[in-house]
Amino acid sequence: MSKEWVKIWSLPTYEEWATETSDGNQELHIIRKEPGEYLVVRAKLIFGETGLPGFEVIEEHRFPSHDEGLRQIETWKDTPEK
């Protein structure tokens, strides 16, 4: 079953997608422009009873181009949640 992904940020230097996980939290995929490279992160957003949510980085990579970063995100979207 394919998960529904929602793009929640779309800026020239930052993009973020989210989907709900089976435990009621959210998985995030982030691509951020940094000097000379793109940081790509797969993370789990964790909601507590109070305060701001925390997150746990599942995986992160650095790529020389935006397109390579997007390909990594597409790969993650096709893999089971962690």
HTML snippet that shows the backbone in 3Dmol.js (N, CA, C, O; Angstrom):
<script src="https://3Dmol.org/build/3Dmol-min.js"></script>
<div id="view" style="width:600px;height:400px;position:relative"></div>
<script>
const pdb = `
ATOM      1  N   MET A   1       0.844  -1.177   0.000  1.00  0.00           N
ATOM      2  CA  MET A   1       0.000   0.000   0.000  1.00  0.00           C
ATOM      3  C   MET A   1       0.893   1.244   0.000  1.00  0.00           C
ATOM      4  O   MET A   1       1.816   1.351   0.808  1.00  0.00           O
ATOM      5  N   SER A   2       0.624   2.146  -0.874  1.00  0.00           N
ATOM      6  CA  SER A   2       1.411   3.367  -0.996  1.00  0.00           C
ATOM      7  C   SER A   2       0.941   4.401   0.023  1.00  0.00           C
ATOM      8  O   SER A   2      -0.256   4.608   0.219  1.00  0.00           O
ATOM      9  N   LYS A   3       1.912   5.042   0.665  1.00  0.00           N
ATOM     10  CA  LYS A   3       1.581   6.079   1.643  1.00  0.00           C
ATOM     11  C   LYS A   3       1.336   7.400   0.929  1.00  0.00           C
ATOM     12  O   LYS A   3       1.876   7.644  -0.150  1.00  0.00           O
ATOM     13  N   GLU A   4       0.525   8.240   1.533  1.00  0.00           N
ATOM     14  CA  GLU A   4       0.287   9.581   0.998  1.00  0.00           C
ATOM     15  C   GLU A   4       1.333  10.526   1.577  1.00  0.00           C
ATOM     16  O   GLU A   4       1.458  10.670   2.793  1.00  0.00           O
ATOM     17  N   TRP A   5       2.083  11.166   0.681  1.00  0.00           N
ATOM     18  CA  TRP A   5       3.101  12.131   1.082  1.00  0.00           C
ATOM     19  C   TRP A   5       2.592  13.530   0.816  1.00  0.00           C
ATOM     20  O   TRP A   5       2.002  13.794  -0.232  1.00  0.00           O
ATOM     21  N   VAL A   6       2.816  14.430   1.762  1.00  0.00           N
ATOM     22  CA  VAL A   6       2.389  15.821   1.639  1.00  0.00           C
ATOM     23  C   VAL A   6       3.636  16.701   1.685  1.00  0.00           C
ATOM     24  O   VAL A   6       4.459  16.581   2.592  1.00  0.00           O
ATOM     25  N   LYS A   7       3.765  17.584   0.700  1.00  0.00           N
ATOM     26  CA  LYS A   7       4.876  18.535   0.705  1.00  0.00           C
ATOM     27  C   LYS A   7       4.478  19.683   1.621  1.00  0.00           C
ATOM     28  O   LYS A   7       3.506  20.389   1.354  1.00  0.00           O
ATOM     29  N   ILE A   8       5.238  19.870   2.715  1.00  0.00           N
ATOM     30  CA  ILE A   8       4.845  20.874   3.704  1.00  0.00           C
ATOM     31  C   ILE A   8       5.719  22.119   3.683  1.00  0.00           C
ATOM     32  O   ILE A   8       5.340  23.141   4.254  1.00  0.00           O
ATOM     33  N   TRP A   9       6.883  22.059   3.035  1.00  0.00           N
ATOM     34  CA  TRP A   9       7.723  23.243   2.823  1.00  0.00           C
ATOM     35  C   TRP A   9       8.267  23.181   1.410  1.00  0.00           C
ATOM     36  O   TRP A   9       8.669  22.118   0.937  1.00  0.00           O
ATOM     37  N   SER A  10       8.279  24.320   0.738  1.00  0.00           N
ATOM     38  CA  SER A  10       8.834  24.386  -0.613  1.00  0.00           C
ATOM     39  C   SER A  10       9.462  25.758  -0.822  1.00  0.00           C
ATOM     40  O   SER A  10       8.809  26.698  -1.274  1.00  0.00           O
ATOM     41  N   LEU A  11      10.731  25.849  -0.487  1.00  0.00           N
ATOM     42  CA  LEU A  11      11.509  27.073  -0.658  1.00  0.00           C
ATOM     43  C   LEU A  11      12.685  26.760  -1.584  1.00  0.00           C
ATOM     44  O   LEU A  11      13.021  25.588  -1.753  1.00  0.00           O
ATOM     45  N   PRO A  12      13.314  27.753  -2.180  1.00  0.00           N
ATOM     46  CA  PRO A  12      14.461  27.472  -3.055  1.00  0.00           C
ATOM     47  C   PRO A  12      15.603  26.726  -2.350  1.00  0.00           C
ATOM     48  O   PRO A  12      16.345  25.987  -2.997  1.00  0.00           O
ATOM     49  N   THR A  13      15.747  26.910  -1.047  1.00  0.00           N
ATOM     50  CA  THR A  13      16.850  26.275  -0.320  1.00  0.00           C
ATOM     51  C   THR A  13      16.407  25.161   0.623  1.00  0.00           C
ATOM     52  O   THR A  13      17.242  24.574   1.310  1.00  0.00           O
ATOM     53  N   TYR A  14      15.099  24.855   0.669  1.00  0.00           N
ATOM     54  CA  TYR A  14      14.602  23.878   1.636  1.00  0.00           C
ATOM     55  C   TYR A  14      13.279  23.297   1.158  1.00  0.00           C
ATOM     56  O   TYR A  14      12.362  24.036   0.798  1.00  0.00           O
ATOM     57  N   GLU A  15      13.183  21.955   1.156  1.00  0.00           N
ATOM     58  CA  GLU A  15      11.922  21.278   0.839  1.00  0.00           C
ATOM     59  C   GLU A  15      11.709  20.181   1.871  1.00  0.00           C
ATOM     60  O   GLU A  15      12.664  19.567   2.347  1.00  0.00           O
ATOM     61  N   GLU A  16      10.439  19.939   2.212  1.00  0.00           N
ATOM     62  CA  GLU A  16      10.128  18.935   3.226  1.00  0.00           C
ATOM     63  C   GLU A  16       8.818  18.240   2.884  1.00  0.00           C
ATOM     64  O   GLU A  16       7.839  18.881   2.503  1.00  0.00           O
ATOM     65  N   TRP A  17       8.816  16.899   3.027  1.00  0.00           N
ATOM     66  CA  TRP A  17       7.634  16.084   2.810  1.00  0.00           C
ATOM     67  C   TRP A  17       7.350  15.307   4.088  1.00  0.00           C
ATOM     68  O   TRP A  17       8.270  15.016   4.852  1.00  0.00           O
ATOM     69  N   ALA A  18       6.082  14.967   4.328  1.00  0.00           N
ATOM     70  CA  ALA A  18       5.715  14.213   5.533  1.00  0.00           C
ATOM     71  C   ALA A  18       4.633  13.196   5.210  1.00  0.00           C
ATOM     72  O   ALA A  18       3.835  13.381   4.292  1.00  0.00           O
ATOM     73  N   THR A  19       4.624  12.113   5.987  1.00  0.00           N
ATOM     74  CA  THR A  19       3.564  11.120   5.929  1.00  0.00           C
ATOM     75  C   THR A  19       3.370  10.548   7.331  1.00  0.00           C
ATOM     76  O   THR A  19       4.304  10.527   8.133  1.00  0.00           O
ATOM     77  N   GLU A  20       2.171  10.092   7.618  1.00  0.00           N
ATOM     78  CA  GLU A  20       1.893   9.496   8.921  1.00  0.00           C
ATOM     79  C   GLU A  20       2.445   8.079   8.960  1.00  0.00           C
ATOM     80  O   GLU A  20       2.348   7.339   7.981  1.00  0.00           O
ATOM     81  N   THR A  21       3.030   7.702  10.103  1.00  0.00           N
ATOM     82  CA  THR A  21       3.550   6.352  10.284  1.00  0.00           C
ATOM     83  C   THR A  21       2.518   5.497  11.012  1.00  0.00           C
ATOM     84  O   THR A  21       1.523   6.006  11.529  1.00  0.00           O
ATOM     85  N   SER A  22       2.768   4.197  11.044  1.00  0.00           N
ATOM     86  CA  SER A  22       1.803   3.278  11.655  1.00  0.00           C
ATOM     87  C   SER A  22       1.630   3.514  13.155  1.00  0.00           C
ATOM     88  O   SER A  22       0.613   3.120  13.726  1.00  0.00           O
ATOM     89  N   ASP A  23       2.615   4.155  13.804  1.00  0.00           N
ATOM     90  CA  ASP A  23       2.500   4.419  15.242  1.00  0.00           C
ATOM     91  C   ASP A  23       1.912   5.800  15.547  1.00  0.00           C
ATOM     92  O   ASP A  23       1.927   6.238  16.697  1.00  0.00           O
ATOM     93  N   GLY A  24       1.392   6.488  14.518  1.00  0.00           N
ATOM     94  CA  GLY A  24       0.740   7.776  14.720  1.00  0.00           C
ATOM     95  C   GLY A  24       1.667   8.974  14.685  1.00  0.00           C
ATOM     96  O   GLY A  24       1.208  10.109  14.813  1.00  0.00           O
ATOM     97  N   ASN A  25       2.959   8.748  14.515  1.00  0.00           N
ATOM     98  CA  ASN A  25       3.903   9.849  14.373  1.00  0.00           C
ATOM     99  C   ASN A  25       4.016  10.201  12.892  1.00  0.00           C
ATOM    100  O   ASN A  25       3.147   9.829  12.104  1.00  0.00           O
ATOM    101  N   GLN A  26       5.062  10.904  12.509  1.00  0.00           N
ATOM    102  CA  GLN A  26       5.247  11.254  11.105  1.00  0.00           C
ATOM    103  C   GLN A  26       6.682  10.997  10.687  1.00  0.00           C
ATOM    104  O   GLN A  26       7.617  11.171  11.468  1.00  0.00           O
ATOM    105  N   GLU A  27       6.837  10.576   9.430  1.00  0.00           N
ATOM    106  CA  GLU A  27       8.156  10.454   8.828  1.00  0.00           C
ATOM    107  C   GLU A  27       8.363  11.678   7.951  1.00  0.00           C
ATOM    108  O   GLU A  27       7.470  12.074   7.203  1.00  0.00           O
ATOM    109  N   LEU A  28       9.550  12.276   8.048  1.00  0.00           N
ATOM    110  CA  LEU A  28       9.885  13.465   7.270  1.00  0.00           C
ATOM    111  C   LEU A  28      11.018  13.154   6.307  1.00  0.00           C
ATOM    112  O   LEU A  28      11.926  12.385   6.624  1.00  0.00           O
ATOM    113  N   HIS A  29      10.957  13.756   5.138  1.00  0.00           N
ATOM    114  CA  HIS A  29      12.059  13.736   4.177  1.00  0.00           C
ATOM    115  C   HIS A  29      12.390  15.188   3.886  1.00  0.00           C
ATOM    116  O   HIS A  29      11.516  15.970   3.511  1.00  0.00           O
ATOM    117  N   ILE A  30      13.652  15.543   4.059  1.00  0.00           N
ATOM    118  CA  ILE A  30      14.084  16.942   3.951  1.00  0.00           C
ATOM    119  C   ILE A  30      15.259  17.038   2.992  1.00  0.00           C
ATOM    120  O   ILE A  30      16.163  16.204   3.024  1.00  0.00           O
ATOM    121  N   ILE A  31      15.245  18.057   2.139  1.00  0.00           N
ATOM    122  CA  ILE A  31      16.403  18.387   1.321  1.00  0.00           C
ATOM    123  C   ILE A  31      16.709  19.858   1.552  1.00  0.00           C
ATOM    124  O   ILE A  31      15.844  20.721   1.406  1.00  0.00           O
ATOM    125  N   ARG A  32      17.982  20.131   1.922  1.00  0.00           N
ATOM    126  CA  ARG A  32      18.374  21.497   2.258  1.00  0.00           C
ATOM    127  C   ARG A  32      19.658  21.863   1.519  1.00  0.00           C
ATOM    128  O   ARG A  32      20.634  21.112   1.536  1.00  0.00           O
ATOM    129  N   LYS A  33      19.643  23.021   0.874  1.00  0.00           N
ATOM    130  CA  LYS A  33      20.821  23.528   0.170  1.00  0.00           C
ATOM    131  C   LYS A  33      21.831  24.033   1.181  1.00  0.00           C
ATOM    132  O   LYS A  33      21.510  24.854   2.040  1.00  0.00           O
ATOM    133  N   GLU A  34      23.052  23.539   1.072  1.00  0.00           N
ATOM    134  CA  GLU A  34      24.161  24.010   1.883  1.00  0.00           C
ATOM    135  C   GLU A  34      25.282  24.415   0.936  1.00  0.00           C
ATOM    136  O   GLU A  34      25.227  24.066  -0.243  1.00  0.00           O
ATOM    137  N   PRO A  35      26.284  25.130   1.397  1.00  0.00           N
ATOM    138  CA  PRO A  35      27.364  25.554   0.497  1.00  0.00           C
ATOM    139  C   PRO A  35      28.017  24.362  -0.223  1.00  0.00           C
ATOM    140  O   PRO A  35      28.666  23.527   0.407  1.00  0.00           O
ATOM    141  N   GLY A  36      27.838  24.298  -1.531  1.00  0.00           N
ATOM    142  CA  GLY A  36      28.472  23.271  -2.345  1.00  0.00           C
ATOM    143  C   GLY A  36      27.827  21.904  -2.341  1.00  0.00           C
ATOM    144  O   GLY A  36      28.339  20.996  -2.996  1.00  0.00           O
ATOM    145  N   GLU A  37      26.716  21.712  -1.628  1.00  0.00           N
ATOM    146  CA  GLU A  37      26.084  20.395  -1.570  1.00  0.00           C
ATOM    147  C   GLU A  37      24.643  20.504  -1.060  1.00  0.00           C
ATOM    148  O   GLU A  37      24.178  21.574  -0.666  1.00  0.00           O
ATOM    149  N   TYR A  38      23.961  19.369  -1.083  1.00  0.00           N
ATOM    150  CA  TYR A  38      22.588  19.274  -0.581  1.00  0.00           C
ATOM    151  C   TYR A  38      22.548  18.222   0.522  1.00  0.00           C
ATOM    152  O   TYR A  38      23.005  17.095   0.330  1.00  0.00           O
ATOM    153  N   LEU A  39      22.008  18.589   1.664  1.00  0.00           N
ATOM    154  CA  LEU A  39      21.804  17.670   2.775  1.00  0.00           C
ATOM    155  C   LEU A  39      20.419  17.057   2.615  1.00  0.00           C
ATOM    156  O   LEU A  39      19.429  17.770   2.454  1.00  0.00           O
ATOM    157  N   VAL A  40      20.359  15.723   2.661  1.00  0.00           N
ATOM    158  CA  VAL A  40      19.096  15.006   2.509  1.00  0.00           C
ATOM    159  C   VAL A  40      18.910  14.141   3.758  1.00  0.00           C
ATOM    160  O   VAL A  40      19.782  13.344   4.107  1.00  0.00           O
ATOM    161  N   VAL A  41      17.757  14.307   4.431  1.00  0.00           N
ATOM    162  CA  VAL A  41      17.527  13.652   5.723  1.00  0.00           C
ATOM    163  C   VAL A  41      16.196  12.914   5.710  1.00  0.00           C
ATOM    164  O   VAL A  41      15.187  13.418   5.215  1.00  0.00           O
ATOM    165  N   ARG A  42      16.221  11.705   6.268  1.00  0.00           N
ATOM    166  CA  ARG A  42      15.003  10.940   6.555  1.00  0.00           C
ATOM    167  C   ARG A  42      14.905  10.904   8.072  1.00  0.00           C
ATOM    168  O   ARG A  42      15.825  10.431   8.740  1.00  0.00           O
ATOM    169  N   ALA A  43      13.799  11.400   8.625  1.00  0.00           N
ATOM    170  CA  ALA A  43      13.670  11.498  10.080  1.00  0.00           C
ATOM    171  C   ALA A  43      12.265  11.112  10.524  1.00  0.00           C
ATOM    172  O   ALA A  43      11.317  11.142   9.739  1.00  0.00           O
ATOM    173  N   LYS A  44      12.155  10.755  11.781  1.00  0.00           N
ATOM    174  CA  LYS A  44      10.865  10.437  12.387  1.00  0.00           C
ATOM    175  C   LYS A  44      10.526  11.557  13.359  1.00  0.00           C
ATOM    176  O   LYS A  44      11.284  11.827  14.291  1.00  0.00           O
ATOM    177  N   LEU A  45       9.396  12.203  13.144  1.00  0.00           N
ATOM    178  CA  LEU A  45       8.915  13.259  14.030  1.00  0.00           C
ATOM    179  C   LEU A  45       8.175  12.589  15.182  1.00  0.00           C
ATOM    180  O   LEU A  45       7.305  11.746  14.963  1.00  0.00           O
ATOM    181  N   ILE A  46       8.521  12.964  16.398  1.00  0.00           N
ATOM    182  CA  ILE A  46       7.956  12.310  17.576  1.00  0.00           C
ATOM    183  C   ILE A  46       7.187  13.340  18.401  1.00  0.00           C
ATOM    184  O   ILE A  46       7.756  14.322  18.877  1.00  0.00           O
ATOM    185  N   PHE A  47       5.896  13.101  18.560  1.00  0.00           N
ATOM    186  CA  PHE A  47       5.037  14.002  19.323  1.00  0.00           C
ATOM    187  C   PHE A  47       4.958  13.526  20.767  1.00  0.00           C
ATOM    188  O   PHE A  47       4.704  12.351  21.032  1.00  0.00           O
ATOM    189  N   GLY A  48       5.178  14.454  21.700  1.00  0.00           N
ATOM    190  CA  GLY A  48       5.037  14.140  23.116  1.00  0.00           C
ATOM    191  C   GLY A  48       3.713  14.680  23.622  1.00  0.00           C
ATOM    192  O   GLY A  48       2.886  15.159  22.846  1.00  0.00           O
ATOM    193  N   GLU A  49       3.523  14.600  24.910  1.00  0.00           N
ATOM    194  CA  GLU A  49       2.283  15.106  25.494  1.00  0.00           C
ATOM    195  C   GLU A  49       2.309  16.617  25.643  1.00  0.00           C
ATOM    196  O   GLU A  49       1.257  17.257  25.639  1.00  0.00           O
ATOM    197  N   THR A  50       3.503  17.200  25.774  1.00  0.00           N
ATOM    198  CA  THR A  50       3.621  18.651  25.895  1.00  0.00           C
ATOM    199  C   THR A  50       4.822  19.128  25.087  1.00  0.00           C
ATOM    200  O   THR A  50       5.711  18.346  24.751  1.00  0.00           O
ATOM    201  N   GLY A  51       4.833  20.406  24.785  1.00  0.00           N
ATOM    202  CA  GLY A  51       5.980  21.008  24.118  1.00  0.00           C
ATOM    203  C   GLY A  51       6.061  20.706  22.630  1.00  0.00           C
ATOM    204  O   GLY A  51       5.163  20.108  22.038  1.00  0.00           O
ATOM    205  N   LEU A  52       7.157  21.138  22.060  1.00  0.00           N
ATOM    206  CA  LEU A  52       7.384  20.927  20.636  1.00  0.00           C
ATOM    207  C   LEU A  52       7.774  19.480  20.360  1.00  0.00           C
ATOM    208  O   LEU A  52       8.363  18.820  21.216  1.00  0.00           O
ATOM    209  N   PRO A  53       7.448  18.986  19.167  1.00  0.00           N
ATOM    210  CA  PRO A  53       7.847  17.614  18.842  1.00  0.00           C
ATOM    211  C   PRO A  53       9.363  17.509  18.686  1.00  0.00           C
ATOM    212  O   PRO A  53      10.040  18.479  18.345  1.00  0.00           O
ATOM    213  N   GLY A  54       9.867  16.327  18.940  1.00  0.00           N
ATOM    214  CA  GLY A  54      11.276  16.038  18.700  1.00  0.00           C
ATOM    215  C   GLY A  54      11.393  15.223  17.425  1.00  0.00           C
ATOM    216  O   GLY A  54      10.385  14.889  16.803  1.00  0.00           O
ATOM    217  N   PHE A  55      12.606  14.906  17.038  1.00  0.00           N
ATOM    218  CA  PHE A  55      12.763  14.037  15.888  1.00  0.00           C
ATOM    219  C   PHE A  55      14.003  13.174  16.037  1.00  0.00           C
ATOM    220  O   PHE A  55      14.950  13.519  16.744  1.00  0.00           O
ATOM    221  N   GLU A  56      13.968  12.049  15.354  1.00  0.00           N
ATOM    222  CA  GLU A  56      15.066  11.094  15.343  1.00  0.00           C
ATOM    223  C   GLU A  56      15.516  10.944  13.895  1.00  0.00           C
ATOM    224  O   GLU A  56      14.714  10.587  13.032  1.00  0.00           O
ATOM    225  N   VAL A  57      16.780  11.212  13.622  1.00  0.00           N
ATOM    226  CA  VAL A  57      17.302  11.049  12.265  1.00  0.00           C
ATOM    227  C   VAL A  57      17.463   9.561  11.991  1.00  0.00           C
ATOM    228  O   VAL A  57      18.145   8.853  12.734  1.00  0.00           O
ATOM    229  N   ILE A  58      16.836   9.097  10.930  1.00  0.00           N
ATOM    230  CA  ILE A  58      16.931   7.701  10.522  1.00  0.00           C
ATOM    231  C   ILE A  58      18.121   7.515   9.584  1.00  0.00           C
ATOM    232  O   ILE A  58      18.871   6.545   9.693  1.00  0.00           O
ATOM    233  N   GLU A  59      18.277   8.460   8.666  1.00  0.00           N
ATOM    234  CA  GLU A  59      19.326   8.371   7.655  1.00  0.00           C
ATOM    235  C   GLU A  59      19.608   9.769   7.127  1.00  0.00           C
ATOM    236  O   GLU A  59      18.701  10.597   7.047  1.00  0.00           O
ATOM    237  N   GLU A  60      20.859  10.037   6.768  1.00  0.00           N
ATOM    238  CA  GLU A  60      21.170  11.311   6.124  1.00  0.00           C
ATOM    239  C   GLU A  60      22.310  11.110   5.136  1.00  0.00           C
ATOM    240  O   GLU A  60      23.193  10.277   5.337  1.00  0.00           O
ATOM    241  N   HIS A  61      22.267  11.898   4.061  1.00  0.00           N
ATOM    242  CA  HIS A  61      23.281  11.838   3.006  1.00  0.00           C
ATOM    243  C   HIS A  61      23.542  13.250   2.512  1.00  0.00           C
ATOM    244  O   HIS A  61      22.744  14.162   2.731  1.00  0.00           O
ATOM    245  N   ARG A  62      24.675  13.413   1.842  1.00  0.00           N
ATOM    246  CA  ARG A  62      25.021  14.680   1.187  1.00  0.00           C
ATOM    247  C   ARG A  62      25.272  14.386  -0.286  1.00  0.00           C
ATOM    248  O   ARG A  62      25.955  13.422  -0.633  1.00  0.00           O
ATOM    249  N   PHE A  63      24.705  15.236  -1.150  1.00  0.00           N
ATOM    250  CA  PHE A  63      24.833  15.054  -2.591  1.00  0.00           C
ATOM    251  C   PHE A  63      25.287  16.354  -3.236  1.00  0.00           C
ATOM    252  O   PHE A  63      25.015  17.436  -2.715  1.00  0.00           O
ATOM    253  N   PRO A  64      25.987  16.254  -4.383  1.00  0.00           N
ATOM    254  CA  PRO A  64      26.440  17.463  -5.070  1.00  0.00           C
ATOM    255  C   PRO A  64      25.332  18.189  -5.826  1.00  0.00           C
ATOM    256  O   PRO A  64      25.486  19.361  -6.169  1.00  0.00           O
ATOM    257  N   SER A  65      24.204  17.500  -6.092  1.00  0.00           N
ATOM    258  CA  SER A  65      23.139  18.154  -6.861  1.00  0.00           C
ATOM    259  C   SER A  65      21.767  17.921  -6.227  1.00  0.00           C
ATOM    260  O   SER A  65      21.549  16.946  -5.508  1.00  0.00           O
ATOM    261  N   HIS A  66      20.858  18.840  -6.515  1.00  0.00           N
ATOM    262  CA  HIS A  66      19.469  18.752  -6.054  1.00  0.00           C
ATOM    263  C   HIS A  66      18.804  17.500  -6.619  1.00  0.00           C
ATOM    264  O   HIS A  66      18.085  16.801  -5.904  1.00  0.00           O
ATOM    265  N   ASP A  67      19.044  17.212  -7.909  1.00  0.00           N
ATOM    266  CA  ASP A  67      18.421  16.045  -8.546  1.00  0.00           C
ATOM    267  C   ASP A  67      18.825  14.736  -7.872  1.00  0.00           C
ATOM    268  O   ASP A  67      17.992  13.846  -7.704  1.00  0.00           O
ATOM    269  N   GLU A  68      20.095  14.612  -7.484  1.00  0.00           N
ATOM    270  CA  GLU A  68      20.536  13.403  -6.785  1.00  0.00           C
ATOM    271  C   GLU A  68      19.851  13.290  -5.423  1.00  0.00           C
ATOM    272  O   GLU A  68      19.479  12.194  -5.004  1.00  0.00           O
ATOM    273  N   GLY A  69      19.686  14.401  -4.744  1.00  0.00           N
ATOM    274  CA  GLY A  69      18.975  14.403  -3.471  1.00  0.00           C
ATOM    275  C   GLY A  69      17.523  13.984  -3.626  1.00  0.00           C
ATOM    276  O   GLY A  69      17.002  13.215  -2.818  1.00  0.00           O
ATOM    277  N   LEU A  70      16.872  14.492  -4.666  1.00  0.00           N
ATOM    278  CA  LEU A  70      15.476  14.108  -4.920  1.00  0.00           C
ATOM    279  C   LEU A  70      15.356  12.622  -5.248  1.00  0.00           C
ATOM    280  O   LEU A  70      14.387  11.979  -4.845  1.00  0.00           O
ATOM    281  N   ARG A  71      16.326  12.070  -5.974  1.00  0.00           N
ATOM    282  CA  ARG A  71      16.297  10.632  -6.274  1.00  0.00           C
ATOM    283  C   ARG A  71      16.381   9.812  -4.987  1.00  0.00           C
ATOM    284  O   ARG A  71      15.707   8.791  -4.854  1.00  0.00           O
ATOM    285  N   GLN A  72      17.207  10.258  -4.043  1.00  0.00           N
ATOM    286  CA  GLN A  72      17.297   9.557  -2.760  1.00  0.00           C
ATOM    287  C   GLN A  72      15.963   9.613  -2.022  1.00  0.00           C
ATOM    288  O   GLN A  72      15.528   8.610  -1.457  1.00  0.00           O
ATOM    289  N   ILE A  73      15.320  10.757  -2.022  1.00  0.00           N
ATOM    290  CA  ILE A  73      14.020  10.892  -1.360  1.00  0.00           C
ATOM    291  C   ILE A  73      12.988   9.976  -2.007  1.00  0.00           C
ATOM    292  O   ILE A  73      12.202   9.345  -1.301  1.00  0.00           O
ATOM    293  N   GLU A  74      12.973   9.892  -3.326  1.00  0.00           N
ATOM    294  CA  GLU A  74      12.038   8.991  -4.015  1.00  0.00           C
ATOM    295  C   GLU A  74      12.300   7.541  -3.619  1.00  0.00           C
ATOM    296  O   GLU A  74      11.359   6.761  -3.474  1.00  0.00           O
ATOM    297  N   THR A  75      13.571   7.173  -3.443  1.00  0.00           N
ATOM    298  CA  THR A  75      13.912   5.819  -2.991  1.00  0.00           C
ATOM    299  C   THR A  75      13.340   5.568  -1.600  1.00  0.00           C
ATOM    300  O   THR A  75      12.767   4.509  -1.344  1.00  0.00           O
ATOM    301  N   TRP A  76      13.493   6.537  -0.704  1.00  0.00           N
ATOM    302  CA  TRP A  76      12.947   6.379   0.645  1.00  0.00           C
ATOM    303  C   TRP A  76      11.433   6.256   0.625  1.00  0.00           C
ATOM    304  O   TRP A  76      10.868   5.474   1.390  1.00  0.00           O
ATOM    305  N   LYS A  77      10.772   7.008  -0.231  1.00  0.00           N
ATOM    306  CA  LYS A  77       9.304   6.956  -0.289  1.00  0.00           C
ATOM    307  C   LYS A  77       8.816   5.571  -0.677  1.00  0.00           C
ATOM    308  O   LYS A  77       7.703   5.181  -0.324  1.00  0.00           O
ATOM    309  N   ASP A  78       9.648   4.822  -1.407  1.00  0.00           N
ATOM    310  CA  ASP A  78       9.273   3.483  -1.859  1.00  0.00           C
ATOM    311  C   ASP A  78       9.695   2.380  -0.897  1.00  0.00           C
ATOM    312  O   ASP A  78       9.470   1.203  -1.180  1.00  0.00           O
ATOM    313  N   THR A  79      10.306   2.736   0.242  1.00  0.00           N
ATOM    314  CA  THR A  79      10.751   1.724   1.201  1.00  0.00           C
ATOM    315  C   THR A  79       9.870   1.762   2.445  1.00  0.00           C
ATOM    316  O   THR A  79       9.271   2.792   2.756  1.00  0.00           O
ATOM    317  N   PRO A  80       9.794   0.638   3.155  1.00  0.00           N
ATOM    318  CA  PRO A  80       8.966   0.603   4.373  1.00  0.00           C
ATOM    319  C   PRO A  80       9.490   1.567   5.431  1.00  0.00           C
ATOM    320  O   PRO A  80      10.673   1.905   5.450  1.00  0.00           O
ATOM    321  N   GLU A  81       8.591   2.004   6.308  1.00  0.00           N
ATOM    322  CA  GLU A  81       8.996   2.919   7.385  1.00  0.00           C
ATOM    323  C   GLU A  81       9.920   2.207   8.349  1.00  0.00           C
ATOM    324  O   GLU A  81       9.895   0.983   8.480  1.00  0.00           O
ATOM    325  N   LYS A  82      10.744   3.009   9.027  1.00  0.00           N
ATOM    326  CA  LYS A  82      11.684   2.449  10.019  1.00  0.00           C
ATOM    327  C   LYS A  82      11.271   2.874  11.404  1.00  0.00           C
ATOM    328  O   LYS A  82      11.926   2.513  12.381  1.00  0.00           O
TER     329      LYS A  82
END
`;
const viewer = $3Dmol.createViewer("view");
viewer.addModel(pdb, "pdb");
viewer.setStyle({}, {cartoon: {color: "spectrum"}});
viewer.zoomTo();
viewer.render();
</script>
